[in-house]
Amino acid sequence: MSSACAALIDDLVSANHILFVEGVVDGFGHVSVRHDRRDDHFLLACGVAPATVTAEDIVEVDYDGVVHDDAGRRSYLERYIHSEIYKARPDVMAVVHSHSPAIIPFGVTRATLRPVCHMSGFLGLSTPVFEIRDTAGEDNDMLVKNAALGKALAASLGPHQFALMRGHGSVTVAHSLKLAVARAIWAEMNARLQSEAMRVAALAGHAGDADGGVRYLTAGEAKGSMAINETVVDRPWDFWKSRAKAALAGMTRI
């Protein structure tokens, strides 16, 4: 069991459940949060499916990716996504990595993921794409399973709040756990809406227009909506938490 505050651990458990029920993660994907009592550790589940995570599954990991657990349990191979982002970004308090399905096409095509609604202003005017081949070469398994690859991903993310991972998924960051979860959900929602908007524009014959016939948020709208959404994240969090609890009631780990 981690030495972190029980409330933070409970929130991390809820984050795992919420991301599963909202369709962002399935048997894979993970979410972490900085330790509240140590400035060199973060909290992560020990390598189980997000829907089955309990407080007892939470372990501590340091910024070199080393797992600290009295029971000797391991965590996810891609814990370096988290460790290297925490090292590179002191402002980041939580990280989500997922393979949410609507996101994938934007990492493997020339289409740019951009905000089409007020909940996704954090995407900004463009979304960086991490190309693992630039670091791992042509023959790789697509997994960010060492510090060098994690560092390269953190560099691709840069100052942004979200980055695509070509052929793999995405990474979402925020200055709080609740906000990181919300952004991961809103990014998946935006990808679905943007794909539909692009399809409608094409059917209407506007695909060749400026911006492909889609009216994206302006820089000012993206910035303004991002700021206001950060002040109300407790409302959707409470709703998502309640829905996840109801959906997973009685579920047991296989």
C-alpha positions in Angstrom: 0.0 0.0 0.0 1.3 3.5 -0.9 2.1 6.0 1.8 0.1 8.7 0.0 -3.0 10.2 1.5 -6.0 7.9 1.4 -8.2 10.5 -0.4 -5.7 10.8 -3.2 -5.6 7.0 -3.6 -9.4 6.8 -3.7 -9.5 9.5 -6.4 -6.9 7.6 -8.4 -9.0 4.4 -8.1 -12.1 6.4 -9.2 -10.1 7.9 -12.1 -9.4 4.4 -13.4 -13.0 3.4 -13.1 -14.3 6.5 -14.7 -12.0 6.3 -17.7 -13.2 2.7 -18.3 -16.9 3.4 -18.0 -16.6 6.5 -20.2 -14.9 4.5 -23.0 -11.5 6.0 -22.8 -9.6 2.9 -21.6 -10.5 -0.8 -21.8 -8.2 -3.6 -20.5 -5.3 -1.3 -21.3 -4.4 2.3 -20.6 -3.4 3.9 -17.3 -3.7 7.1 -15.2 -1.2 8.4 -12.7 -1.0 11.3 -10.2 1.9 12.9 -8.4 2.5 11.7 -4.9 1.2 14.2 -2.3 3.8 13.5 0.3 7.0 12.9 -1.8 8.2 15.1 -4.5 10.1 12.3 -6.3 7.3 9.7 -6.6 4.0 9.3 -8.4 1.1 6.9 -7.9 0.1 4.3 -10.5 -1.8 1.0 -10.5 0.3 -2.2 -10.4 -0.5 -3.4 -13.8 -4.2 -4.5 -13.7 -7.0 -3.6 -15.9 -8.4 -0.1 -15.1 -11.9 -1.3 -14.3 -10.6 -3.7 -11.6 -8.2 -1.3 -9.8 -8.6 -1.1 -6.0 -6.8 1.0 -3.4 -4.6 -2.1 -2.7 -3.4 -2.1 -6.3 -1.8 1.4 -6.1 2.0 1.5 -6.0 4.6 4.2 -5.9 7.0 4.8 -8.9 9.9 7.2 -8.9 10.9 9.5 -11.8 13.4 6.9 -13.1 10.5 4.5 -13.6 11.5 2.3 -10.6 8.5 0.7 -8.8 8.6 0.9 -5.0 6.3 -1.8 -3.5 6.8 -3.9 -0.4 5.1 -6.8 -2.1 7.4 -6.6 -5.1 4.7 -6.0 -7.6 5.4 -4.6 -11.0 3.5 -1.8 -12.8 2.8 -1.1 -16.5 5.6 -1.4 -19.0 4.8 2.1 -20.2 5.2 3.8 -16.8 8.0 5.8 -18.5 5.3 7.8 -20.2 4.5 9.1 -16.8 7.9 9.4 -15.2 9.5 11.4 -18.1 6.5 13.8 -18.4 6.7 14.5 -14.6 10.4 15.2 -14.9 9.9 17.5 -17.9 6.8 19.3 -16.8 6.7 20.5 -13.1 3.3 21.9 -13.8 1.8 18.5 -14.6 0.1 16.8 -11.6 -1.6 13.9 -13.5 -1.2 11.9 -16.7 -3.6 9.7 -18.7 -2.4 7.4 -21.5 -5.1 5.7 -23.5 -6.0 4.0 -26.8 -9.4 5.6 -27.1 -10.7 4.6 -30.6 -11.9 7.9 -32.1 -8.5 9.4 -31.4 -6.4 6.9 -33.3 -7.3 8.1 -36.9 -6.0 11.6 -36.1 -2.5 10.2 -35.3 -2.2 8.2 -38.6 -3.6 10.7 -41.1 -2.9 14.2 -42.2 -6.1 15.4 -40.4 -5.2 17.7 -37.4 -7.1 17.2 -34.2 -8.6 20.6 -33.3 -11.3 21.8 -30.9 -14.8 21.9 -32.4 -16.7 22.4 -29.1 -16.2 24.5 -26.0 -15.2 21.5 -23.8 -12.1 20.8 -25.8 -10.4 24.2 -26.0 -7.3 22.7 -24.2 -6.4 21.0 -27.6 -5.4 24.4 -28.9 -5.0 25.1 -32.6 -2.9 22.0 -33.4 -2.1 18.8 -31.7 1.4 17.4 -31.6 2.0 13.8 -32.8 4.7 11.6 -31.3 6.4 9.5 -33.9 8.1 6.6 -32.1 10.2 5.6 -35.1 12.2 8.8 -34.7 13.7 7.3 -31.5 13.1 3.5 -31.7 13.7 3.0 -35.5 11.5 1.2 -38.0 11.5 -2.1 -36.0 9.8 -1.5 -32.7 6.7 -2.7 -30.7 5.2 0.8 -30.4 5.5 0.7 -26.6 7.1 3.5 -24.6 8.9 1.0 -22.4 12.1 2.8 -21.5 13.3 6.3 -20.4 14.7 7.3 -23.8 11.3 6.8 -25.4 9.5 8.4 -22.5 11.8 11.4 -22.8 11.1 11.7 -26.6 7.3 11.5 -26.0 7.6 14.3 -23.3 9.6 16.4 -25.8 6.8 15.9 -28.4 4.2 16.9 -25.9 6.2 20.0 -25.1 4.0 22.7 -23.4 0.8 21.2 -24.7 -2.0 19.5 -22.7 -2.5 16.7 -25.2 -0.5 14.7 -27.7 -1.3 12.0 -30.2 0.9 8.9 -30.4 1.0 7.6 -34.0 -0.7 4.2 -34.2 -1.0 3.9 -30.5 -3.3 6.5 -28.8 -2.7 9.6 -26.8 -1.4 11.2 -23.7 -3.3 13.8 -21.7 -1.9 16.0 -18.9 -3.3 18.5 -16.4 -2.6 20.3 -13.1 -5.0 18.0 -11.3 -6.2 14.4 -11.5 -9.8 15.3 -12.1 -8.9 17.7 -14.9 -6.7 15.1 -16.6 -9.5 12.6 -16.6 -11.9 15.2 -17.9 -9.6 16.2 -20.7 -9.1 12.6 -21.7 -12.9 12.1 -22.0 -13.4 15.4 -23.8 -10.6 14.7 -26.3 -12.3 11.4 -27.2 -15.6 13.3 -27.5 -14.0 16.0 -29.7 -12.5 13.4 -32.0 -15.9 11.8 -32.6 -17.5 15.2 -33.2 -14.7 16.4 -35.4 -14.9 13.3 -37.5 -18.6 13.7 -37.9 -18.3 17.4 -38.8 -15.7 16.6 -41.4 -18.0 13.9 -42.9 -20.9 16.3 -43.0 -18.8 19.0 -44.6 -17.6 16.5 -47.2 -21.2 15.4 -48.0 -22.2 19.1 -48.4 -19.4 19.6 -50.8 -17.4 21.9 -48.6 -14.3 19.6 -48.0 -12.3 21.8 -50.3 -13.1 25.0 -48.4 -10.9 26.6 -45.8 -10.4 24.4 -42.8 -12.2 21.6 -44.7 -15.5 23.3 -44.2 -15.4 23.0 -40.4 -15.6 26.0 -38.2 -13.1 25.3 -35.4 -12.6 27.3 -32.2 -10.5 30.3 -32.6 -7.3 30.8 -30.5 -9.3 33.1 -28.2 -12.2 30.8 -27.9 -10.0 27.8 -27.1 -8.1 29.7 -24.4 -11.3 31.2 -22.9 -13.2 27.9 -22.8 -10.3 26.0 -21.4 -10.0 28.5 -18.5 -13.7 28.4 -17.6 -13.9 24.6 -17.8 -11.1 24.2 -15.3 -13.3 26.0 -12.7 -16.2 23.5 -13.0 -14.5 20.1 -13.2 -16.0 18.9 -9.9 -19.5 18.8 -11.5 -18.7 16.2 -14.3 -16.3 14.4 -12.0 -19.1 13.7 -9.4 -21.4 12.6 -12.2 -18.8 10.3 -13.8 -17.9 8.9 -10.4 -21.5 8.1 -9.6 -22.0 6.5 -13.0 -18.9 4.4 -12.7 -19.8 3.2 -9.3 -23.2 2.1 -10.5 -21.8 0.5 -13.7 -19.1 -1.5 -11.8 -21.2 -2.5 -8.8 -20.8 -6.2 -8.1 -18.0 -6.6 -10.6 -15.3 -9.0 -9.4 -11.8 -9.4 -10.8 -11.4 -12.5 -12.9 
